[in-house]
Amino acid sequence: MKLFHKTSALSFYMIHSGFMAFKARVKEELDATGGGNLDDLLDDDSLHAYYRNGDSPDYVAASLWNPVLEED
């Protein structure tokens, strides 16, 4: 059981560090395009949904900077 605990801790670390790298990349893209501050545009829970879907940081930054307007 102890081995499982280490594996789950390692998995959590890998997922968390991957998310932090994803967040940093999105932040860099927004800074490069003048898209604003990531923390003002989106919270971590919403950004994590993009990360889980496998969306690229470029796509996320572009969708935050140029949102599609829906017509009613």
N, C-alpha and C positions, 0 to 999 in steps of 0.2 A: 504494500500500500504506500510505503514511503517513496518508492520509485515513481508511482503515479503522481504523487504530490509534487515532486521535482519536475516532472514532465509538464504538469499543468502550469506550474509557476513559470517555466521556461516558455511555454506557449503563450501565456499572457504577456510576458516580457517582449517576445517577438512581435506579437500583434500590436502591442502598445508602441513599441519603437518604430514599427512600420507606419502606424498612424501618425506619429510625431514627424516622421520624415515626409509623409504625404502632406501634412499640414504646413510644414516649412516650405515645401515646393509650391503649394498653392499660394502661400503668402509671398514668395518670391515672384511668381507670375503676376500677381496683383500689383506688387510694387513696380514691376517693370512696365506694366501697361498703365499705371496711374489709376488703378481700379479702386483704390480706397483701402481702408484697414480691414483685414479679414475678421478681426474680433467684433467690429461694428456691423459687418454684413451677415455673419452666420455664427451660430454657437457650435460648440464641439459636438453635440448630439446630432445636429443636422449634418455637419460635415462628416461625421462618422458613417452616416447613411451612404454618402457618396463613396467613401472608402470601401465599405462592405460590398457595394455594387460593382466595384472594380473600375470606376470611372477614372480617367487620367487626370492628373492635376491641371493640365492645360485646359481640358474640357470644363472642369469645375470653375477655374478662374474665368474662363470666357462666359460661362453661364451666369456667374455672379456679376460680371461687369456688364454684360449685354443680355439682360433677361428678356425672354420672349413675352410680349404682352398678349394676353388673351382677351378676345372680344366677347362681350356678353351677348 
